[in-house]
Amino acid sequence: MNRTYYGKLIFELSRPGRVGYSLPKCEFEAYKLESLDGTLLRQTATLLPEVDELTVVRHYTNMSNNNFGVDTGFYPLGSCTMKYNPKLNEELCQLPGFNQHPITPARYAQGSLKLYDEVQKTLAEIAGLSRFTLNPYAGAHGELTGLMVIRQYHISRGDTKRIKIIVPDSAHGTNPASAAVCGLQIVEVKSTADGTVDVEDLRPLLGPDIAGMMMTNPNTLGLFETKIPEIARLVHECGGLMYYDGANLNPMLGVCRPGDMGFDVMHINLHKTFSTPHGGGGPGSGPVGVRQGLEQFLPNPQVINNGDGTYRLQCDENSLGYISFFLGNFGIIIRAYAYLLSLGKENIPMAGKLSVLNANYIKESLRSHYKLPIDVECKHEFVFDGLREEYGGDHHDPEHVTTLDVAKRLLDYGFHAPTIYFPLLFHEAMMIEPTETESKETLDDFIAVMKRIAEEAKADPALLKSAPHDTPVRRMDDVKAVKEPKFTYKAL
Ligand SMILES: *Cc1c(COP(=O)(O)O)cnc(C)c1O
């Protein structure tokens, strides 16, 4: 990092008259400034930074070095699977044959349609469902699509009174948000002390106005919902459908299938589970799968395999309609295809098992220093409730070292922070997901640093309270950022 450029906007580096280029003299009379119609010329100069070439190169290079991503360091963000994206996939998704105009007629896009069909078929097999659409652009978009399938199913049977959807209190925030966008009323079901859905709390909620229930499994605490067979039976008996949030499906890959557990509709995040990371809000892909009997409600158009090596696009009159332009974020679908093929059927179960092993390894290694509120074997992620009392984490002490302090201190050591203060079930939640793709050395480094931070919290809490020390920007005033956001920069 260089002081001259560091933390400055390119406008602040600007000096009047400074140029970083040299162009040949214009030889054509008609294009010379003097020859142009004066009324077309602007009266004031554009506000562009005036900088020399080295300054502009260093400015952007330094800025790019300020990015943190899976390509620069460990990213244990729970509930948001940030695993690496094999570079091979980047090459493959740029093969010239896939560079097609979105309205290319189906007969000239047979290769792309074949790839789409193979991805949807593979996902259907992994999920134990009948058919997928790859059209939705994100997980939340998939949730909306899946809920619209459920609504369409009830409407098709003339059952129009089902206006409520059950969502557990531990659900990802997009679940109730998508349900509200779909026009459904949200009914919350509580979790028991062991972190799974409380069946006794569920029973009285069920009735003829229930469209279905959304569940995440493993749930957002990283726990396997063991009572699913009973829950699915109860919801089906009352006439509702079961929705599975499969945004983070990696622990289940090749091990068990939502369709076999009794789920009717689900979405998967290709940009979490199938190789593409998703920092900064996109791009994403949220395929939606349905069990047999619900296929006709999926969005238009569907890609249909004619069975003779050719493919067509088909629209169904029972469909919920269009959910996106064309066939979704195709580049992400190609990356997922490359990932699926490179693992192959025999190696896909390794992804699930390794993600579970890695999470449990970190959990068991750090429980001596951090509070573990739910002490069971986790799946791909788990939640600590801040530092243990003996390391300064006593919640009742107003001066206690918080999860935010630990997260900020982690940045000084070159790690991305875990998800913090989510789920809302614990005061000092710290949700860690290592994913299946990290080496043991990386996990050990992270464990050592987390322990060291706990020791620092005990010996010198001020060190954590004032962290981060080594980042371009120190600790933000989160409240001010929310209350008085400034999105513009006043040019000098
Ligand atoms: C990420 C996530 C979502 C939403 O996915 P987006 O692509 O961000 O819209 C939904 N549910 C769970 C459990 C998630 O982790």
Ligand as a Chemical Component Dictionary entry (heavy atoms), coordinates in Angstrom:
data_LIG
# 
_chem_comp.id                   LIG 
_chem_comp.type                 NON-POLYMER 
_chem_comp.pdbx_formal_charge   0 
_chem_comp.three_letter_code    LIG 
# 
loop_
_chem_comp_atom.comp_id 
_chem_comp_atom.atom_id 
_chem_comp_atom.alt_atom_id 
_chem_comp_atom.type_symbol 
_chem_comp_atom.charge 
_chem_comp_atom.model_Cartn_x 
_chem_comp_atom.model_Cartn_y 
_chem_comp_atom.model_Cartn_z 
_chem_comp_atom.pdbx_ordinal 
LIG C1 C1 C 0 -28.491 -16.975 0.565  1  
LIG C2 C2 C 0 -29.725 -17.586 1.072  2  
LIG C3 C3 C 0 -30.981 -17.268 0.503  3  
LIG C4 C4 C 0 -31.158 -16.183 -0.566 4  
LIG O1 O1 O 0 -30.400 -16.331 -1.706 5  
LIG P1 P1 P 0 -30.052 -15.046 -2.612 6  
LIG O2 O2 O 0 -29.446 -15.597 -3.845 7  
LIG O3 O3 O 0 -29.125 -14.212 -1.809 8  
LIG O4 O4 O 0 -31.346 -14.338 -2.898 9  
LIG C5 C5 C 0 -32.091 -17.923 0.977  10 
LIG N1 N1 N 0 -32.000 -18.822 1.983  11 
LIG C6 C6 C 0 -30.818 -19.138 2.563  12 
LIG C7 C7 C 0 -30.801 -20.155 3.663  13 
LIG C8 C8 C 0 -29.643 -18.530 2.135  14 
LIG O5 O5 O 0 -28.485 -18.828 2.719  15 
# 
loop_
_chem_comp_bond.comp_id 
_chem_comp_bond.atom_id_1 
_chem_comp_bond.atom_id_2 
_chem_comp_bond.value_order 
_chem_comp_bond.pdbx_ordinal 
LIG C1 C2 SING 1  
LIG C2 C3 SING 2  
LIG C2 C8 DOUB 3  
LIG C3 C4 SING 4  
LIG C3 C5 DOUB 5  
LIG C4 O1 SING 6  
LIG O1 P1 SING 7  
LIG P1 O2 DOUB 8  
LIG P1 O3 SING 9  
LIG P1 O4 SING 10 
LIG C5 N1 SING 11 
LIG N1 C6 DOUB 12 
LIG C6 C7 SING 13 
LIG C6 C8 SING 14 
LIG C8 O5 SING 15 
# 
